[in-house]
């Protein structure tokens, strides 16, 4: 079995359009949520989202290329370019047939789908863009990343709703661990802040209707009332350890465990007691040969919905046991970024890697009212400077998909 390390990070988020800006925002406790600017919300019950700021596609792509890429593909390519550059990999020196890509999305090119559907209904089918299909279909983030980087290994897109990014990194980890690839570009991307998407999530009662950005996404807080939609992408470069060592690569962290389960319970609600999430964490710890008391930090899925946060609290207690659960630090960074859906796991894996690298545990910001159902150490409002030896990143998706990544300090 091969060992797998993270050697590159790339992100575009509501806190900043690169990893440095994003991570500084996390450390400073900034909130990337604000009133929606991309469309008129006059008739909408939900007014807030966590949009990417100051984004002009022509800063990254020429005009013709930008018009042929839905925003979710653009975000994936931007994050990947940063991660690849950060890894200092050289295409001329690598066997690109051993470089894979697994970058998924929860809802894909929904902006394109909405726009072209409107054209079809208002102007007729002949006015629908010939680029509609290659812009809208969900695998195109992975496809465009592979073309952009020149990666010729395994290339596919996973879709497991809000667990997508974590699943993609976990599957990339397995591809390297079992010898199928030397390098995998993995993560998630999302650009779902659109009228139809906001309306749909509102009507399923998933989104908060709060209008105070500092009391909207409030994970583990008793007054939580739903999540805030976010957008962006988070991508990591996974690499086989000996391959990374041979070229003198910087190593952020080692991936040592990946647990993945299904609730087989309900399309939107977690299983009672978070039993599926608990099994995912247990599987990740078993693969990493790590005891519960060794876990320093858990980046929770922590969506700010009532059921998610209470069930995830129970899941952590079940997976780690009562004593270890009392001591572990558990925070959700969705107060900073909103919920990036399919991109959440990619961005939050970066949080865990940076936490390990810098010895810093992010806060759960804007936390005010403790909830007896969420009685763990949620690192309220102030991050902590502490050595992080092991970190778990949890993602739980509609459909009952649960995934947990276990990262370790590399020595």
Buried (B, 14 or more C-beta within 10 A) or exposed (E): EBBBBBBBBBBBBBBBBBBEBBBEBBBEBBBBBBEBEBEEBEEBEBBBBBBBBEBEBEEBBEEEBBEEBBBBBBBBBBBBBBBBEBBEBEEEEBEBEBBBBBBBBBBBBBBBBBBBBEBBEEEEEEEBBEBBEBBBBBBBBBBBBBEBBEBBBBBBBBBBBBBBBBBBBBBBBBBBBEEBBBBBBBBBBBBBBBBBBBBBBBEEEBBBBBEEBEBBBBBBBBEBBBBBBBBBBBBBBBBBBEBBEEBEBEBBBBBBBBBBBBBEEEEBBBBEBBBBBBBBBBBBBEBBEBEBEBBBBBBBBBBBBBBBBBBBBBBBBBBBEEEBBEEBBBBBBBBBBBBBBBBBBBBBBBBBBBBBBEBBBBBBBBBEEEBEEBEBBBBBEEBBEBEBBBBBBBBBBBBBBBBBBBBBBBE
